[in-house]
Amino acid sequence: FFVLLTLILTACKDEETGINSREGENGFSLSYTVTTPESVLSRSAIDLETGEDRINSFYILFFENTSGKTGRFLEAIDAIASYSGPVASSGNMDVTFPDGSSLKNSEEYKMLVCANIDTYTGMDGIEDLITFCDGKTEQQVTYLLQTIQGVTPGVNEQANDSNRISSFILPMSTSLVKPADISLLTIELIRTVSRFDVFNEASGYELVSASLWNAYTEGFVWEGNFTDYTAPRTERYYGVKANSEKEITGSLYAFENYVSGPAQNDKVTTCLIIGLKNLSTNHTEYFRTNVNVSAKLGQRLKRNTAYRTIVKNVYSQGSDTERGSL
């Protein structure tokens, strides 16, 4: 075992309203941005890795605005259908209601917004999403569109950078109400996954790799008061090598998880298996660390949140294999 200092970095959250911009027109203007995680301790922004704020697809779902989430699905719009490729992580766009649409700017709607979900849902564009939502309420859509696949876990327990979640297609979402006669809306897209960074400060050791274990292979697209985590869980999720700076940043992602009482060797707490090369023996040893903010709080991995683990010291010999350190 060895001492690890784990810091939680959390992100800013939600959305909301605007001012009259295109009053009377067949649509509205949308000011959007992808949130940047910030340190809880210092409130300073962490650096994003290449691709983490990339938007490849951008869908807006419209529902009747009723109490709760009982409003029925009305229509869906591909907000970047007219773009030739990915769009910037922040900007302004005009969302135009298509010809024949029943949507009106003078009406109030509930809106569910999602980006980069195609890879995770098996859907092929806006038409598949419309077919899925047809005849459902907002509650049904937010509950049933929860099986976003991250990776297909493999049996290869070597951190060879294969079978990983790409930073270029991280799923994002948010929700809001579009008030009547308000034509400029502002939203913040929230990544639906947690991020795990690893740094090494232990003398005599070099960081080689890290892998995620005991992670859910599925998660919810939209944030909500979901407490029934019944999605499939895997042993080894995937692993990556350390970069040229001998650290791991923006390479490990997993879905939300809650465990009230994590234990060092349990099979439900999402954990890191860290590979460290002992420079005196030139042999790689493996150690497990549970990603906890506080032992009293248990494990509560949150979406759009980055967790930093720093290896401070190594006090005993590790295992010869990743599995052996469980």
Secondary structure, 3 states (H helix, E strand, C coil): CEEEEEEEEEECCCCECCCCCCCCCCEEEEEEEECCEEECCCCCECCCCCCCCCECCEEEEEEECCCCCCCEEEEEEECCCCCCCCECCEEEEEEECCCCCCCCCCCCEEEEEEECCHHHHCCCCHHHHHHHHCCCEHHHHHHHCCECCCCCCCCCCCCCCCCCCCHHHCCEEEEEEECCCCCEEEEEEEECCEEEEEEECCCCEEEEEEEEECCECCECCCCCCCCCCCCCECCEEEEEECCCCCCEEEEEEECCEEECCCCCCCCCCCEEEEEEEECCCCEEEEEEEECCCECCCEEEECCCEEEEEEEEEECCCCECCCHHHC
